[in-house]
Amino acid sequence: MRPKNSQFDNTFPPGEGGESALCGVLRAYAAGGPARFHMPGHKGLGSPCFAPQYDVTELPGTDNLLSPEGVLAAAQEEAAKAYGAARTFFCTGGATAGVAAMLLALPPNSTVVVQRGCHRSVYGGLALGGHRPVYVQEGPDGLLAPAAVEEALCAHPGAAAVMVTRPDYFGRCGGLPALAAACRAHGAALLVDEAHGAHFALSSALPQAAAGYADAWVNSAHKTLRCPNQGAYLHCGSGKVSPDALRRALFLLHTTSPAYPLLAALDCAWREAKGWDYPAHIARVRRLALPEGVERVFCREGSDPTRLVLDVSGRKITGFAAEAALRRAGVWVEMADWRHVVAITVPIDPDAWYNRLETALKTLPWGKGRPQLPPAPPLPQAAMLPREAMLAPMERKPLCEAIGRVAAEAVGVYPPGSAIVAPGEVFTAEAAAYLKTMQQLGGSLFGCAGGVPVVRE
């Protein structure tokens, strides 16, 4: 018998052949009443804007997102003011479309300095623009050092842009002023993937937002605001990226039939969040009682205080094992890695969820040995540009047979989803060994379904 839940009972009516497997999984998850410490930021609590009856097409009065002149134009202008942007565009293709658009808006075949721990969407943007990436790795603290960016710009005069991720999945935020100063000194645009920081500009209790420093940046509204998946804002500053170039690039990638409930949710999300009591919420997160062997990390000044990152290695277990135990207790976190679990929190979270989280953490199992992270492999050498590799004829090989071959797609470990081998780079034995070890620890490999994608010889 199907479990009863008033919020979801009529969401997935069975078809002629009965309920689909996907609908069954979603219904079962919702019926369990989980504590949702993961995206999307609406946390399953609903939104008055996202309703099926609002799902219309371009009608008189609803405006047209591709050439807005009415309510959508006004909505984007108000969002731009809230985020300190010269122009803001609503994206229904998520931050992925925004990231690709920022890179596509650059002059074709540019040199771009790229933070190595970037989202997979960056490689798509590099390929679309025909750009040559110059990768810069984060330091031991996980942050991108401005000195490293300065060095890369000096070594590659004429670089069109620097692409950085801030904050990262753990809520860590590098300093924008120094990065912006380095970019301006070398005439490069600063592009910021601020997907996880859609809330930053909406409260003084939160870290500094990208406005005033970035030439273009993107926010995933669905990560931390009350907005369904795929909702994002793409912003243009008053610097080196033309608003018209950004608009043209975005709408090369964008659907011509955007969902109006999603557009309405984007319009509502930032307005609602400006009224949220972030200081009270941050205090609630900090009051969370942690048991022996669990520590809060990445809470240094400047990091996102709403992002809850817990190190469980003191209990001699991996984060993957802790995530599974929490799930059995009805607590679902955003992600886990070899020693951490990461929870996305927002002010509208019910207090009861935090009580359940505290209880679940106390019952985490104890292991027999503190997990050890294998050293990250050195960056592979590039043999082709991302565009050449991603558009070349491709074949799939077992991981052991991919060594010495050129990657046709990004391959890495989720979480957090950063590439170990980027498109156009040569697989090494060290990279293959690292991927195997992380998979054995409980991580999921991406880009490897059916074999490793390599350029056909």
N, C-alpha and C positions, 0 to 999 in steps of 0.2 A: 504493500500500500504506500502511495506517495506521501512523504512527510508534509504536514500542513504548516504553512507560513504565510500570513496574510499579505506580506509585502510581495511575495513571489508566486503565489498560487496561480495567478492568471497570466504570468509573464510568458510562459512557454506552453501554450496549448498543444497537446499531442496531435500529430498528424495522422494520416490514414494508417501508417505502419506503427503507430505508437510513438513514444518519446524518443528523441535521438540521444545518442550517448553523450554528446556535448551538453545538451540541455539537462540531462540527468546529473552530470557532474556539477554543473552550476547550481542546480536546484538543491542537491545534497549539501554542497558547501554553504549555501545561504541558510538552509534549514538548521544547520548546526549552530547557528548563532555565534560565529567566531568573533574573537577580539582581533580586529583588523589593523595591525601595525604595518601596513603596506599601502602602496599606491593602488588605485587613485585616491586623491585627497578627500573625496566626498565620503569615504569609508563605508559605503553602502547605506548611508543614512538618508539618501534621497536629495533631490534638489527641485524646487518649484519650477525651475527653468527647463529642466530636461524631462519633457513629457511627450509621449507619442503624438498627441493632438497638435503639437507645435511643429511637427515634421512636415514642412511644406516646401514648395519650390519658389522661384522668383515670381512673386505676385505683386500687384499694385500695392505699394506701401511697405513691402518687405525688403526692398532694395536688392542690389546685386553685388556680391562680395568681390567679383572680378573688376567691377567698375563702380564702386559705391558712391552714391551722391546723397543718400538720405539717412535713414536710421543707422545703417551699418557704418557709414562714414562718420557720423557723430559718435557712435560707440567706440570706434577705433581712435578717434581724436581724444576722447576722454580717457581712454586707457593709456594713451601716450603721455598725457599730463600726469597721470598717477605714477607712471614708471620713469618719468624724466626723459622721455624720448622725443625726438623731432617727429618721427612717424612710427606708428605701430600697426602691424598687420595681424589679423586673426588667422591662425593656421588650424585647419582641421586634419592635417596630416602629421600632427605631433611635432616635437622639436626636431625630429629627423628631417622633415621638410625644411624647417627653418635653417638648420645647420647646412644642409646642401645648398640652399638658396644663398646663404652668406658667401660660400665659396664660389658658387656659380656667378655671383655678381662681380667677382674680381676679373681683371683682364685675363683673357685666355692664356694658358700655358705659363702661369706665374710660378715663382718660387714662393712657397709658404712654409714658415716655421711652425711646426705642429708639436704640441705637447703629446708625448708618446701615449700617455694613459687616456687617450681620447675615446669618445664613443664611436661605435662602428659606422655611424652615419657620416663621419668625417671622410672616410675613404670613398664613399659614394660621391661626395662633393668634390673631392680631389680628382676623381675620374671624370666627372662631368665637365670640370673646367680644364682638364688636361694639365693639371698643376704638378709641379715637382716638390714633394715634401722634404723638409729638413727636420728630422725628429730630434726633440730635446727631452731627455728623461727627467723625471722627478727626483728630488733628493731623498735621503733616508727617511725624512719626515713625511714623505708623500706629496710634498709641495714643489711647485715649479719655481726654481730660483731665478729672480730677475737677471742675475749675473750670467746665468746660462743662456738666457734669451738674448742678452746683449752680445755675448760671444758668438752666437749663431748669426745674428744680424750683421756683425762685423765680418764674419767669414763669408757671408752671402749678400753683398751689397746689391741693392735693387730688389730685395725680397718685398713682395707686395703686401704681405700680411703675416700676423702671428695669430695662430688659433689655439686658444687655451680653454681648459675645462675648470670652472669655478662656480659653485663648490663641487667636490667630487662626491662619490656615493656615500662617503663617510662624513660628509658635512664639512670637510676641511676647506679652508679658503685661503688662497694666497693673496699677497698684497697687490692690489690693482694699480695704485699710484706709480710704483716703480716700473711695472710692466708697461703702463701707458707712456711713461717718460721715455723708456727705451724705444718703443715703437715710434714715437714722434721724432726722436732724434735721428732715426734712420728713415723716416718717411714711409713707414709701414702702417697699415691699418691694424687695429686690435679687434679681433673677433672673439667673442666670449660665448661659450656654451654654458649658460647659466640655467640649464634645464631644472636643476634641483633647487633653484633659488627664486622661484616665482613669488615667494612671500617676502623676500628681503626688502623690497622697496616700500612695503606696506606698513612697516612698524619700525620705530627707532630702537626697539629692543633687539633687533636682528642685525646680522652683519651688513656691511656696506654693500650696496647693490652696484651693478655694472654701469649704471647711468653716470655720465660725466667723464668716464674713462674709456669705455668701449666705443668703437665706431659702429658696430652692429652686435646685437646679442639676442639670444633666444631664451624664453622661459617656458617650461612645461607646466601649464596651469594644472594639469591633471595630477601632478606629483604631490603637491602640497596645498592646493586650493580645492574648493568644492566644485570640481569640474570633471566630467567623464573622460575616459581615456581618449587620446588623440587631440585634446585641446591644448593649444600653445599660442604664445605671443611672440612675434618676431619684431624686434625694435631696431630702429635706425637712429644713430646719433647725428650730430651736426658736423661730422668729420669727413673721413676720406672715402666713405662708402655712399654712393648716390642713392637716395630713396627710390628714384625711378629704376635704377639698375637692380635694386633689391626687389622691388615690386615685380619687374619683368621676370627675374629669375624665379621668384616664388611661384608665379602663376604658370611657368613652364612645368612645374612639378605638381600643381594643385588641381584637385578635382573641380570641374565646372558645376558640380551639384553638391555643394557643401550642406551638411545637415544643419537645419535651422535650430533644432534644440541644442546642438553643440555650440553654435554661434551665440545663442541666448545665454548658455551657461558660461561661455567666455566673458560675456558682457557683465554677468552677475558676479562671477567668482571673485574678481579683485575688489569689487565694491563691498561685498560681504566681509572679505578678509580684513579690510581696513578697519572694520568695527570689532574684530576679534581681540580679546584681551591676551595678547602674547606674553606680557610679564607674568600674569597669573598662570598661564599654561607652562611657561618655562619653569616657574617655581614648582609646579606639580611634577614635571618630569624630573627635576633635581631631587624631589623628596622620595623618589622611588627607592625602596629599601632593597639592597642587594645582599644576597647570601654569601657565605664563605666561598672563595674560589671564583667569584664573578666580579669584574671591575669595569667601571665606566671609563672609556678612553676617548681620545680625540675631542676633549672638551676644553682645549686651550682657548685663550682669548682670540676672537675673530672667527672661530668655528661656529657652525649653526647649532645653537643651543636646543633646538627642537629635534635634532637628529640623535637618536639614542643608539650608541654603539657600545656593545658589551663584549668584553674579553672573557671567554669562558675557559681559557686554557689552564687557569688555576685549578679547575676540577679535573684536569688531565683528560679532557675530551676535545674534539674538534667542534668548531661552530656548526658543522653539518649535523653532528650527532645532537647538539643542543637544539638546533632548529627542529629536528624530527621529534624530540621529546616535547618541545613547546607545542608543536602541532597536535600531538596526542592529547594535550591539556586544553585544546581549544584556542590556542594563541598562535596566530599566523604572522610571522615577521616578513619584512621586505626581502632580506637575503641573508646568507651566511657564507663565511669563508673558512679557511683552515683553523681559525681561532676566534672569530667574532660572529655575533649575530647583530643585525642592523634593523632597527625599528623606525619607521617613519611615523612621527606623531604630529597631530594638528590640534588646535584648540577645541574642535567640536568632538573629539574623542570622549566617550562616556567614562566617567570615573571608574565604573565597574571594571572596565578593561584593564586598568592599572592594578587594581586589586587582584585580578586573575593573573596578570603577568607576574606580580610579586610572588604569588602562591606557586605558579609554575616554575619560576626560577629556583625556589627553595627545593623543589623536588627533582632538579636536574641530576642525572646520574654522575657518579664518580668513575673516572677511568683509571688505567694502570700506568700510563706514561704520558707526560706532557708532549703534545704533538710538535714536531719540528717542521718548519717550512723549508722546502728545498730552495737553494739560491736561484734567483731569477737568471735565465740565460742571457748572454750578451746579445745586443741587437744584431739581427742577421744583416748581411750585406744586400743591397738593392741591385737587382739585375735588370729591372724594367720599371717604367713609371706605372703608378697605379692604373691609369687609364689603359695602357697597353696590356697589362696583365689581366684586368677585369673584363676586357672585351676580346681577349684572345681565345682561340679554341681551347677547351678545357677537358681534363679527364680526372677521375678520382682514383686515388691510390691508398692502400693501407699506410698508416702513419710511418711504419718502418721503411716503406718503399718511397716515401716522399722526401727523404733526406737527399739533399743535392738538387732538388727540383724547385722551380719557381712557383710561389703561391699565387693562385688565381683569385683568391678571396682572403679576407681577414680570418685568421684562425687563432683562437685563444680560449680562455677559461672564463666561464661565468660561475659565480661572480668574480670581479665586477664587470666583466665584459670587455676588457682591454685586449688588444691584439698582442699575441706573442710573436706571430709572424704576420706582417702586413702584406697586402697585395703587391706583388712585384719583388718581394724579398725571397731569398733562398733558404729553404728549410735546412736547419743544422741538426746534428745529433743531439746537441744540448737542448735545443728547443723541443725536439721530439721526446726526450727523456723527461723534461719538465712537465710537458702536457700529460704524459702517462702517469707521472707521480701525482699530479693534482687531481686527476680523474680517480685514482685509487683512494685519495683522501676524501673524496665525496663531491668534488667539483664537477661541473658539466662542461664539456667541450663544445664550443660553437664553431660553425663552419666545417664540421667534420662528418655531417650526416651522410652515410653511404660511402665514406672515404674522404681523404684529404683532397681538396680541389687544387690541382696543379696545372700549369700551362702545358699543353700537349707539345711534345717534342717532335 
